[in-house]
Amino acid sequence: MRKNNNNIPLNYKEKSSSRISLLCSVIVLAVLVLLFYEIDYATIRRPAIEAGEAAQKAQEEKETAAREPVVTTASIVAVGNTSFSGSVINSGITESGDWNYDHLFANVRQKIESADLAFVGQESTMTTDHETAMYDEVTPAEVGTAMANAGFDAVAASTNHVTDNGYDYIQETVNFWQNNHPEVKILGVHDTRSGDSRIQTFVVNDITIAVLNYSYGMIREGGQQSYRIDTLSTAAVAEDLQTARENSDFVIVLPHWGSELESMPTEYEKEWAAFFLKYGVDVVIGSHPYVLQPYGRLSDDSGNEMAVFYSLGNFITSRQSLSQVLGGMAEFTLEKTVSESGTTLRVVSPRLEPLVMHYSDSTESYGSYLLSDYTSDLANAHSIQDSSEFSVEQLKEEFEKIMSINVTPSEKTVYMDLFFDTAGSMTDQYGNPVEDTESVTASDYFQQAGQSS
């Protein structure tokens, strides 16, 4: 009988086991490869891919940003003359005996503080000597502190009155600002012959702004100290403006010029305005006439354009006529645009906000107001009522009348390097009178306008 052979050959068993082992090894290897692949992707390749994508995105965003213009701005305000006498000085003397003038600026402080830069005119030199301030029309030092508290960034101090009480007061003025309020820059006067630039520079939002302040030329004793005062001289001013233009985005000039109590710019002002335009000045903000003058834009065939405020009138004063308590606040924005094609600079939206200097001895209230905030009750209490009619409506009418003046630009250079005597009349360098045959008064202008209409 034949028997079944259940014995499998050894080599077959070995081969089968080998195949199974091989298959298991392949499966394990595949799993390991897949596992290592996933680990490699998760820990090395994916971060690298993501980093590359992020870098590419950042580069694309950078390139896009480079193509899009970057616009920055600086807001500017400026006010006119400040002069102190009589009840306005007395208003700062408190019951405790301390002197404080913050109240004079309280009603316009928000406008001043909100601007990136704010300028104010200082009519006379400063002193800490109260007796001198009371009787010699020198500005009490406490006024400077009030100006700083109000938010002013620069004080234009080159005026026709800066030497009235001697050069020592210029020194005291400079010392006051440098020692007590170094954050406020003083313009137009100096205490040293060298190392004290006539150009003050501000940087706001990556915009560099050069500011200069000059007074009309005066014949004074002690001419050896003339370096203490920046005056309007064509050679010196041209040099200053060239330097300022090369080292800044915008140039602002604050000239002390014009004829007192005259609302029409003089030929002297217009000639200098044309000179400033030629040398690349962007904004001119004038003072001295004690009354408002018009503002506008000038341009020339060379592509220069300039905003000019011929006079901002009085800011703080105790003068006693409607036109002399009606002042103005210049407002404008400097705009800088940087793009692939270059840099564009513009003076945007220049305007003049009317102000009123209020002083009432009966209510013991003193300070400058925006005309838009000034009420009939305040006007009725104004001490100017003692000598003339005075109302909000009349203030508005006067402002509109002055702003309606059309100023014809000058193409002449007849009077630019002349001097002025203490009466404000033009002279040559030897003091000989020079007649002004070019200027037209506001009175003549309105008379001619009336006749032509």
DATALIN-V365944 format. One record per backbone hydrogen bond with DSSP energy under -0.5 kcal/mol. NH is the residue of the N-H (numbers start at 0). CO is the residue of the C=O. E is the energy in kcal/mol with one decimal. If there is no record, write none. Layout:
nh:co:e
NH:CO:E
NH:CO:E
This chain:
nh:co:e
5:3:-0.9
7:5:-0.6
11:8:-0.5
12:8:-1.8
13:9:-2.6
14:10:-2.1
15:11:-2.6
16:12:-2.9
17:13:-2.5
18:14:-2.3
19:15:-2.4
20:16:-2.8
21:17:-3.0
22:18:-3.0
23:19:-2.9
24:20:-2.8
25:21:-2.9
26:22:-2.7
27:23:-3.2
28:24:-3.3
29:25:-2.9
30:26:-2.7
31:27:-3.1
32:28:-3.3
33:29:-2.9
34:30:-3.0
35:31:-3.6
36:32:-2.7
37:33:-2.5
38:34:-2.8
39:35:-3.4
40:36:-2.6
41:37:-2.9
42:38:-2.8
43:39:-2.3
44:39:-2.1
45:40:-3.2
47:43:-1.9
48:44:-3.0
49:45:-3.3
50:46:-2.9
51:47:-2.5
52:48:-2.9
53:49:-2.9
54:50:-2.6
55:51:-2.7
56:52:-2.7
57:53:-2.8
58:54:-2.5
59:55:-2.6
60:56:-2.8
61:57:-2.6
62:58:-2.7
63:59:-2.5
64:60:-3.0
65:61:-2.4
66:62:-1.4
67:63:-1.6
69:337:-2.9
70:68:-0.6
71:69:-0.5
71:335:-2.6
73:333:-2.0
75:331:-2.9
76:116:-2.0
77:329:-1.7
78:118:-2.0
80:312:-2.0
82:315:-2.6
87:84:-1.4
88:84:-0.7
89:85:-2.1
90:86:-1.8
91:88:-1.7
92:89:-1.9
93:91:-0.7
93:97:-3.2
96:93:-1.6
99:91:-2.9
103:100:-1.2
104:101:-1.4
105:101:-0.7
107:104:-1.2
108:104:-0.8
108:105:-0.5
111:107:-1.9
112:108:-3.2
113:109:-1.9
114:110:-0.7
114:111:-0.8
115:74:-1.0
116:74:-1.9
118:76:-2.0
119:153:-1.6
120:79:-1.6
121:155:-2.8
122:81:-1.8
122:120:-0.6
125:168:-0.6
126:138:-2.1
129:127:-0.9
132:128:-2.1
133:129:-2.1
134:130:-1.5
135:131:-2.7
137:131:-0.5
138:124:-2.8
140:126:-2.3
142:139:-1.9
143:139:-0.7
143:140:-0.7
144:140:-1.4
145:141:-1.9
146:142:-2.5
147:143:-2.4
148:144:-2.5
149:145:-1.9
150:146:-0.8
150:147:-0.9
151:146:-2.0
152:117:-2.7
153:117:-1.4
154:184:-2.5
155:119:-2.7
156:154:-0.8
156:186:-2.4
158:156:-1.0
161:158:-1.0
163:160:-1.6
165:162:-1.6
168:165:-1.1
169:165:-0.5
169:166:-0.6
170:166:-1.8
171:167:-2.1
172:168:-2.3
173:169:-2.6
174:170:-2.6
175:171:-2.4
176:172:-2.0
177:173:-2.6
178:174:-2.6
179:175:-2.5
180:175:-0.7
180:176:-1.4
183:180:-2.1
184:152:-2.5
184:182:-0.5
186:154:-3.1
189:227:-1.9
196:194:-0.5
199:197:-0.6
199:210:-2.3
201:208:-2.8
203:201:-0.5
203:206:-2.8
206:203:-1.6
207:205:-0.5
208:201:-3.5
208:206:-0.5
209:249:-2.8
210:199:-3.1
211:251:-2.2
213:253:-1.2
214:229:-2.0
215:255:-1.7
218:419:-1.2
219:217:-0.7
224:221:-2.3
225:222:-2.0
227:224:-2.0
228:225:-1.8
229:187:-2.6
230:228:-0.7
231:214:-2.4
232:230:-1.2
236:232:-3.0
237:233:-2.3
238:234:-1.8
239:235:-2.4
240:236:-2.9
241:237:-2.0
242:238:-2.0
243:239:-2.9
244:240:-2.8
245:241:-1.8
246:242:-1.1
246:243:-0.5
247:244:-0.7
248:207:-2.1
249:207:-2.0
251:209:-3.0
252:282:-2.4
253:211:-3.0
254:252:-0.6
255:213:-3.1
256:254:-0.8
256:286:-2.2
260:288:-3.7
261:258:-1.5
262:260:-0.5
264:262:-0.5
269:265:-2.3
270:266:-2.7
271:267:-2.0
272:268:-2.5
273:269:-2.0
274:270:-1.8
275:271:-2.7
276:272:-2.3
277:273:-2.2
278:274:-1.7
279:276:-1.6
280:275:-2.4
281:250:-2.4
282:250:-1.6
283:306:-2.4
284:252:-2.5
285:308:-3.6
286:254:-1.7
292:310:-1.9
293:262:-0.6
295:307:-2.0
297:305:-3.0
299:303:-1.6
302:299:-1.5
305:297:-2.7
306:281:-2.5
307:295:-2.8
308:283:-3.1
309:293:-1.8
309:307:-0.6
311:285:-1.5
312:290:-0.8
313:289:-0.5
314:80:-3.5
315:80:-1.7
323:320:-0.8
324:320:-1.1
324:321:-0.8
325:321:-0.8
326:324:-0.8
326:354:-1.7
327:311:-1.8
328:352:-2.7
329:77:-2.3
329:327:-0.6
330:350:-2.5
331:75:-1.9
332:347:-2.3
333:73:-3.0
334:332:-0.5
334:345:-3.0
335:71:-2.9
336:343:-2.9
337:69:-2.6
338:336:-0.5
338:341:-2.8
341:338:-1.4
343:336:-3.0
345:334:-2.4
347:332:-3.6
347:345:-0.7
350:330:-2.5
352:328:-2.7
352:350:-0.5
353:351:-0.6
354:326:-2.5
355:368:-2.7
356:324:-2.6
357:355:-0.8
357:366:-2.7
359:364:-2.4
363:359:-1.2
364:359:-1.4
366:357:-2.5
367:103:-2.2
368:355:-2.8
370:353:-2.7
372:369:-1.7
373:369:-0.7
373:370:-0.8
378:374:-2.2
379:375:-2.6
380:376:-1.1
380:377:-0.5
381:377:-0.8
381:378:-0.9
382:358:-2.8
384:381:-1.8
385:382:-1.6
386:383:-1.7
387:383:-1.2
394:390:-2.0
395:391:-2.3
396:392:-2.4
397:393:-2.4
398:394:-2.2
399:395:-2.5
400:396:-2.2
401:397:-2.3
402:398:-2.5
403:399:-1.1
404:401:-1.6
406:404:-0.7
407:405:-0.6
408:406:-0.6
417:414:-1.9
418:426:-2.6
419:216:-1.6
420:424:-2.5
423:420:-2.0
426:418:-2.6
427:431:-2.1
430:427:-2.0
433:425:-2.5
436:434:-0.9
444:440:-2.3
445:441:-2.7
446:442:-2.0
447:443:-2.8
448:444:-2.5
449:445:-2.3
450:446:-2.0
451:447:-2.6
452:448:-1.6
